[in-house]
Amino acid sequence: VQLQASGGGLVQPGGSLRLSCVASGFAFNRYGMGWFRQAPGKAREIVGAISRSGSTTSYTDSVKGRFSISRDNAKNTVYLQMNDLKPEDAAIYYCAARESWYSGRVYSKVAEYEYWGQGTQVTVSS
């Protein structure tokens, strides 16, 4: 099982980034996916999640209207489009996966996820 996240980098406030997470080694279309982030000295927190079918998404309040999660089950890939980035969005971003029996269910807790990617650094600074 492997989750390979990419797309992080340095961006100015107000800028955009698109993170990708490519999955392998498991039946991607049977798994709900989540994006989490962890800033130095802080706990890992949910950014958003998407159901295995892609029909349902959820976001933490601080990113609603700015971030968008999508997935392409044919490519075993989940995306996180981040717009209007703020300095407080700076963190290491992780993708995660968990098997889901329900096509429209999303999961928001760290403990609910089985597999984790290695993380990609997002820095927001002028």
C-alpha positions as CSV (number, residue, x, y, z in Angstrom):
1,V,0.0,0.0,0.0
2,Q,1.3,3.4,-0.9
3,L,0.0,6.9,-0.9
4,Q,2.3,9.4,-2.7
5,A,1.5,13.0,-2.1
6,S,2.9,15.8,-4.2
7,G,2.3,19.4,-5.3
8,G,3.4,21.3,-2.2
9,G,5.7,24.3,-2.3
10,L,6.2,27.9,-1.5
11,V,3.4,30.3,-2.4
12,Q,2.6,33.9,-1.6
13,P,-0.5,34.7,0.4
14,G,-3.5,34.7,-1.9
15,G,-1.9,32.2,-4.2
16,S,-3.0,28.7,-5.1
17,L,-1.6,25.2,-5.1
18,R,-3.0,21.8,-6.2
19,L,-2.0,18.8,-4.2
20,S,-2.2,15.3,-5.6
21,C,-2.1,12.0,-3.9
22,V,-1.6,8.8,-6.0
23,A,-2.7,5.5,-4.4
24,S,-1.4,2.1,-5.2
25,G,-1.7,-1.4,-3.6
26,F,-5.4,-1.3,-2.7
27,A,-8.8,-0.9,-4.3
28,F,-8.9,2.9,-4.4
29,N,-12.6,3.1,-5.3
30,R,-13.5,1.3,-2.1
31,Y,-11.8,3.8,0.1
32,G,-12.8,7.1,1.5
33,M,-10.0,9.7,1.3
34,G,-8.9,12.5,3.5
35,W,-6.5,15.4,3.5
36,F,-5.0,16.4,6.8
37,R,-2.3,18.9,7.8
38,Q,0.1,19.4,10.7
39,A,1.9,22.6,11.5
40,P,4.9,22.6,13.8
41,G,3.9,22.1,17.4
42,K,0.3,21.4,16.6
43,A,-1.8,18.3,16.3
44,R,-2.7,16.8,12.9
45,E,-6.1,18.1,11.8
46,I,-8.6,17.3,9.1
47,V,-8.6,19.6,6.1
48,G,-11.3,17.8,4.2
49,A,-12.6,14.4,3.1
50,I,-14.2,12.8,0.1
51,S,-16.3,9.7,0.0
52,R,-15.3,6.7,-2.1
53,S,-17.7,7.6,-4.8
54,G,-16.8,11.2,-4.8
55,S,-20.4,12.2,-4.2
56,T,-19.8,13.7,-0.8
57,T,-17.2,16.1,0.5
58,S,-16.6,17.8,3.8
59,Y,-14.3,20.6,4.9
60,T,-13.1,22.1,8.1
61,D,-14.5,25.5,8.6
62,S,-11.3,27.4,8.1
63,V,-10.9,26.3,4.5
64,K,-14.5,26.2,3.3
65,G,-14.9,28.2,0.1
66,R,-11.2,28.2,-0.5
67,F,-10.2,24.5,-0.8
68,S,-11.8,21.8,-2.9
69,I,-11.3,18.0,-2.8
70,S,-11.9,15.8,-5.8
71,R,-10.9,12.3,-6.9
72,D,-10.4,10.4,-10.1
73,N,-11.0,6.7,-9.4
74,A,-9.7,5.8,-12.9
75,K,-6.3,7.3,-12.0
76,N,-6.3,6.3,-8.3
77,T,-5.7,9.9,-7.4
78,V,-7.3,12.4,-5.0
79,Y,-6.7,16.1,-5.3
80,L,-6.8,19.1,-3.0
81,Q,-7.2,22.4,-4.8
82,M,-6.2,25.2,-2.5
83,N,-7.0,28.8,-3.4
84,D,-6.5,32.1,-1.5
85,L,-3.9,30.6,0.7
86,K,-3.2,32.2,4.0
87,P,-0.1,32.0,6.2
88,E,-2.0,29.9,8.7
89,D,-2.5,27.3,6.0
90,A,1.2,26.5,6.1
91,A,1.8,22.9,7.2
92,I,2.7,19.5,6.1
93,Y,-0.2,18.1,4.2
94,Y,-1.0,14.4,4.3
95,C,-3.4,12.2,2.4
96,A,-5.1,9.3,4.0
97,A,-7.3,6.4,3.1
98,R,-9.8,4.1,4.8
99,E,-12.0,1.4,3.5
100,S,-15.6,2.4,3.4
101,W,-18.7,0.2,3.1
102,Y,-20.8,3.3,2.3
103,S,-20.4,5.1,-1.1
104,G,-21.3,8.5,0.3
105,R,-19.7,8.5,3.7
106,V,-16.8,10.8,4.7
107,Y,-14.5,10.4,7.7
108,S,-13.0,13.3,9.6
109,K,-10.9,11.8,12.4
110,V,-7.2,10.8,12.3
111,A,-8.0,7.5,14.0
112,E,-10.5,6.5,11.4
113,Y,-7.8,6.3,8.7
114,E,-5.8,3.1,7.9
115,Y,-3.2,4.3,5.4
116,W,-1.2,7.5,5.3
117,G,1.0,9.2,2.7
118,Q,4.4,10.8,3.5
119,G,3.3,14.4,3.4
120,T,4.1,17.4,1.3
121,Q,5.2,20.7,2.7
122,V,3.1,23.8,2.0
123,T,4.7,27.2,2.9
124,V,2.7,30.4,2.6
125,S,4.9,33.5,2.8
126,S,5.6,36.7,1.0
